[in-house]
C-alpha cells in the first residue's frame, strides 16, 4: 500500500517460483496496479527488486540473486541456447529441506513530490531522518542514499497535495526449461564499482575480501564547465578467479548515468552498456527516466576471460548536478571450460 511520498522496502518470503531441477532462461518484472495496468516511473519509482534463493529451515544465507531497477521493462535477460542458469539441483539441497525464494522490493511513491529527483535519489534532507533503519545515527556528511529511504519513511510532498492510497504489485515472469545434460550452465558474476578489493602484491598473499559499498556520491562539476558537459568516472580493477566464455553482460545504474564498460588490461572493450532514456508519458517511455540498459550478447566463444585475468570496470555519470546514492553494478554470465554444474542465480 503506497501513498504520495511513502516508501516500501519489504521482503516477501516463499514466493511462487518454478519447482524441480530446471534451467532459468529469463526473469522479467514490472510494477502494475490492481487492474494490471503498468504504473509510470514518475508516479512510483522502482528503486530495485531482488529475488533470493534460500533453504527453508536450514537458516542458510542468501545464495542467489536476480534483480534490476527502473530499467526493468526494456531489459533483455534471455540466456541464449545452449546456456542456462541451473537451479533446483537436488544434489545441492540439504536433506530434509526445500529450496524457496523471496523478494525484496524497494519502491518510492513520488506523486506530488516537492523534488522528485531528490526523492528517488534518497536525499536525506527530503526524508527528514537522522537515524537509519538499524537505529544508527546518520553522519552529517552522508547526504543521501539507502540509509535515508528505508521502509515506511516518507519523502516531502508539496503543501496541500493529496493523493489516494493504492495497492501496487510486482508482476514477474520466469521462463525456464527442464534440466537436460546438453545444457551448459553459466556462472554469474556481479561486479560492483564501489568494491574496495585490491589485488594482492604477491601470489602467496592472502586474498583480500571483497567489500562493496553498493552506492556512492557523484559531486557536481565546476559551474564553468557544467554548460559544456562534464562526466564523473569511477573505475576499479578486478581479477577473475576462473575463466570462461562471456555469454551475457549488462549494467545497472541510476538517473544521471551515461553508461558502464568492462575493459581488458590492454584497453579493449569486453562489454559496454549505455542507458536508454524515456521521452514520453506512457509507462516504459517515461521522460527523463532510465527505461532500459542494453545487454551484451557476444558470439559464443568469441570473448573469453582467462583465469587470473585483471579487468577494469568503468561507471560514468553526468555530473552537471550532484547525484546521491547512485549505483554501478555490472552482471556477467560466464560459461566455464569445464562446464561443471552451477546453480548460482544472479541479477540486481
C-alpha positions in Angstrom: 0.0 0.0 0.0 1.5 3.3 -1.1 0.5 7.0 -0.9 2.2 10.1 -2.0 5.8 10.4 -0.6 5.7 6.9 1.0 8.4 4.3 0.7 8.0 0.5 0.7 11.1 -1.7 1.1 9.8 -5.0 2.1 10.7 -8.7 2.0 8.2 -11.4 0.7 9.1 -15.0 1.7 8.3 -18.2 -0.2 7.1 -16.6 -3.5 5.8 -18.6 -6.4 8.7 -20.0 -8.4 9.1 -23.0 -10.7 9.9 -26.2 -8.9 12.3 -29.0 -9.7 15.6 -29.2 -11.4 15.3 -26.6 -14.1 17.2 -24.0 -16.2 16.1 -20.4 -16.0 16.3 -18.7 -19.4 14.9 -15.3 -18.4 13.4 -13.3 -15.5 11.5 -10.1 -16.1 9.3 -7.9 -13.8 7.3 -4.7 -13.8 5.1 -2.7 -11.4 1.3 -2.8 -12.0 -1.8 -1.6 -10.2 -4.8 -3.7 -9.1 -6.2 -3.7 -12.6 -2.9 -5.0 -14.1 -2.1 -1.6 -15.7 1.5 -0.6 -15.9 2.5 2.2 -13.4 4.7 5.0 -14.7 8.0 5.7 -13.0 7.1 9.3 -12.4 4.3 8.1 -10.1 6.1 5.1 -8.4 9.8 4.7 -8.8 11.1 1.1 -8.7 14.4 1.7 -7.0 15.2 -2.0 -7.1 13.8 -5.5 -6.9 15.8 -8.6 -5.9 14.8 -12.3 -5.7 16.9 -14.5 -3.5 17.1 -18.3 -3.1 17.2 -19.9 0.4 16.8 -23.3 2.0 13.8 -23.5 4.3 14.6 -24.3 8.0 18.3 -24.6 7.4 18.9 -20.9 8.0 21.4 -20.8 5.2 22.1 -17.2 4.0 21.0 -16.0 0.5 22.7 -18.0 -2.2 21.3 -16.4 -5.3 20.2 -13.1 -6.6 18.1 -11.9 -9.5 17.0 -8.3 -9.9 17.0 -4.9 -11.6 15.6 -1.4 -11.1 13.8 1.3 -13.2 15.2 -0.1 -16.4 13.4 -3.5 -16.0 10.8 -3.0 -18.7 13.2 -2.7 -21.6 15.9 -5.0 -20.2 16.6 -8.2 -22.1 17.6 -11.0 -19.8 17.2 -14.0 -22.0 20.1 -16.5 -21.8 20.9 -17.9 -25.3 21.0 -21.6 -26.1 22.6 -23.9 -25.1 23.3 -22.0 -21.9 21.2 -21.5 -18.9 21.1 -20.8 -15.1 20.8 -24.0 -13.3 18.6 -24.1 -10.2 16.8 -26.8 -8.1 19.6 -29.3 -8.4 18.6 -31.9 -5.8 22.3 -32.6 -5.0 22.7 -29.1 -3.7 19.6 -29.1 -1.5 20.4 -30.3 2.1 18.5 -33.5 3.0 15.2 -32.7 4.7 15.0 -29.1 3.4 13.5 -27.4 0.4 14.5 -24.6 -1.9 12.5 -21.4 -1.6 12.7 -17.9 -3.0 12.0 -14.5 -1.5 11.5 -11.0 -3.0 12.9 -7.7 -1.7 11.1 -4.8 -3.5 12.0 -1.1 -2.9 9.5 1.4 -4.3 9.1 5.1 -3.8 5.8 6.9 -4.4 6.7 10.3 -6.0 3.3 11.6 -6.7 3.2 15.3 -5.6 6.9 15.2 -4.6 8.5 18.5 -3.8 11.6 17.3 -5.5 11.0 14.1 -7.5 14.7 13.5 -8.4 15.7 14.2 -4.8 13.2 11.6 -3.6 14.4 8.8 -5.9 18.0 9.6 -5.0 17.0 9.3 -1.4 18.3 12.7 -0.3 18.3 12.7 3.5 17.0 16.3 3.9 13.8 15.4 2.0 13.2 12.4 4.2 13.8 14.2 7.5 15.5 11.3 9.1 18.5 11.4 11.5 18.8 7.6 12.1 18.8 4.7 9.6 16.6 1.6 9.8 19.1 -0.1 12.3 18.8 2.9 14.6 22.3 4.1 13.8 22.9 7.9 13.7 23.3 9.1 10.1 26.6 11.0 9.7 26.3 14.7 8.6 28.4 14.0 5.5 26.0 11.3 4.3 23.9 13.4 2.0 21.7 10.7 0.5 21.2 7.0 -0.2 19.6 3.8 1.0 20.1 4.7 4.7 17.6 7.6 4.3 14.8 6.0 2.3 14.1 2.7 4.1 10.7 1.1 4.6 7.9 3.4 5.8 9.9 6.6 5.6 8.3 9.5 3.7 9.7 11.9 1.1 8.4 15.5 1.3 5.4 16.4 -0.9 4.1 19.7 -1.9 1.9 21.6 0.6 -1.7 20.8 0.0 -1.2 17.8 -2.3 -3.4 14.8 -1.7 -3.4 11.5 -3.4 -5.2 8.2 -3.0 -3.6 5.3 -1.2 -3.3 2.3 -3.6 -2.1 -1.3 -3.8 0.6 -2.0 -6.3 2.2 -5.2 -7.3 5.3 -6.6 -8.9 4.3 -8.7 -11.9 7.1 -11.2 -12.8 7.6 -13.8 -15.5 10.1 -16.7 -15.3 10.9 -18.5 -18.5 12.5 -21.9 -17.9 13.0 -25.4 -19.2 13.7 -28.7 -17.5 17.3 -29.6 -16.9 18.9 -31.8 -19.5 22.6 -32.9 -19.8 23.1 -30.9 -23.0 22.6 -27.6 -21.2 25.8 -25.6 -20.5 25.5 -24.0 -17.0 26.8 -20.5 -16.5 28.4 -18.8 -13.6 27.2 -15.4 -12.6 29.5 -12.5 -11.6 28.2 -9.3 -10.1 30.8 -6.6 -10.3 30.3 -3.5 -8.1 32.1 -0.3 -8.9 32.3 0.5 -5.1 34.3 -2.7 -4.4 37.4 -1.8 -2.3 39.1 -5.1 -3.2 42.8 -4.7 -4.1 44.9 -7.3 -5.9 47.5 -8.9 -3.6 51.0 -7.8 -4.4 52.3 -11.4 -4.1 50.7 -14.6 -5.3 51.2 -16.2 -2.0 49.4 -13.4 -0.1 46.0 -14.0 1.4 43.4 -12.8 -1.0 41.6 -9.7 0.4 37.9 -9.9 0.9 35.6 -8.0 -1.4 33.9 -5.2 0.4 31.2 -3.5 -1.7 29.6 -0.2 -0.6 26.7 -0.7 -3.0 26.2 3.1 -3.6 28.3 6.2 -3.9 28.1 10.0 -4.3 28.6 11.9 -7.5 29.6 15.5 -6.8 28.7 18.2 -9.4 31.4 19.6 -11.6 32.6 23.2 -11.7 30.0 25.7 -12.8 32.4 26.9 -15.5 32.2 23.6 -17.4 28.7 22.5 -16.4 27.2 24.0 -19.6 29.8 22.4 -21.8 29.2 19.0 -20.3 31.1 17.0 -17.7 31.3 13.4 -16.8 32.2 11.7 -13.5 34.1 8.4 -14.0 34.7 5.9 -11.3 36.8 2.8 -12.0 38.1 -0.3 -10.3 40.3 -3.3 -11.3 39.0 -6.8 -10.7 40.8 -10.2 -11.1 38.7 -13.2 -12.2 39.1 -16.3 -10.0 38.3 -18.5 -13.0 37.9 -18.2 -16.8 35.4 -19.0 -19.5 33.3 -17.6 -22.3 31.3 -14.4 -21.8 27.7 -15.3 -22.7 25.9 -12.2 -21.5 26.5 -8.8 -19.8 24.6 -5.8 -18.7 24.7 -2.9 -16.2 22.5 -1.3 -13.5 22.9 2.4 -12.8 20.6 5.2 -11.6 19.4 8.5 -13.1 22.2 10.6 -14.5 24.1 7.6 -15.7 25.8 7.7 -19.1 26.9 4.1 -19.2 29.3 1.4 -18.0 32.0 -0.6 -19.7 34.3 -3.5 -18.9 37.8 -3.4 -20.4 40.8 -5.7 -20.7 44.2 -4.6 -19.4 45.1 -3.6 -23.0 42.1 -1.3 -23.2 39.9 -3.5 -25.4 36.2 -3.4 -24.5 34.8 -6.7 -23.3 31.2 -5.4 -22.9 29.5 -2.0 -22.6 26.0 -0.9 -21.7 24.5 2.5 -22.4 21.3 3.8 -20.9 18.0 4.3 -22.8 16.1 7.4 -21.5 12.4 7.7 -21.9 10.9 10.5 -24.0 7.1 10.4 -23.3 4.5 9.9 -20.6 3.4 6.3 -21.2 4.9 3.6 -18.9 8.1 2.2 -20.4 8.9 5.5 -22.1 8.9 7.8 -19.0 10.6 11.1 -19.9 13.8 11.7 -18.0 13.9 8.2 -16.5 16.2 5.3 -17.4 13.9 2.8 -19.0 16.4 0.4 -20.4 20.1 -0.8 -20.4 21.1 -2.8 -23.4 22.6 -6.2 -22.9 25.8 -7.7 -24.5 25.4 -10.9 -26.4 28.8 -11.9 -27.8 29.0 -14.7 -30.3 29.6 -17.7 -28.1 33.3 -18.4 -27.9 34.3 -15.0 -29.3 35.1 -13.3 -26.0 36.9 -15.2 -23.3 38.1 -14.4 -19.8 41.2 -16.1 -18.6 41.7 -17.4 -15.0 43.5 -14.7 -13.1 42.9 -12.0 -15.7 42.5 -8.5 -14.4 39.9 -6.3 -16.0 38.8 -2.7 -15.5 35.3 -1.6 -14.8 34.2 2.0 -15.6 31.0 3.7 -14.4 30.1 7.0 -15.9 27.6 9.6 -14.7 26.8 13.1 -15.9 27.8 15.4 -13.0 26.3 18.6 -14.3 24.5 18.3 -11.0 25.1 16.2 -7.8 23.6 12.7 -7.6 23.3 10.8 -4.3 23.0 7.1 -3.7 24.0 6.1 -7.2 25.0 2.5 -8.1 27.3 0.9 -10.7 26.7 -2.8 -11.0 27.8 -5.0 -13.9 26.5 -8.5 -14.5 28.2 -11.2 -16.4 27.2 -14.8 -17.3 30.3 -16.9 -17.9 30.4 -20.5 -19.2 33.5 -22.2 -17.7 35.5 -24.5 -19.9 34.9 -27.5 -17.5 31.1 -26.8 -17.8 30.6 -28.0 -14.3 27.0 -27.7 -13.0 26.5 -24.4 -11.3 23.3 -23.1 -9.7 24.3 -19.5 -8.8 21.5 -17.2 -10.0 22.0 -13.5 -10.2 20.9 -10.1 -11.5 20.3 -6.9 -9.2 
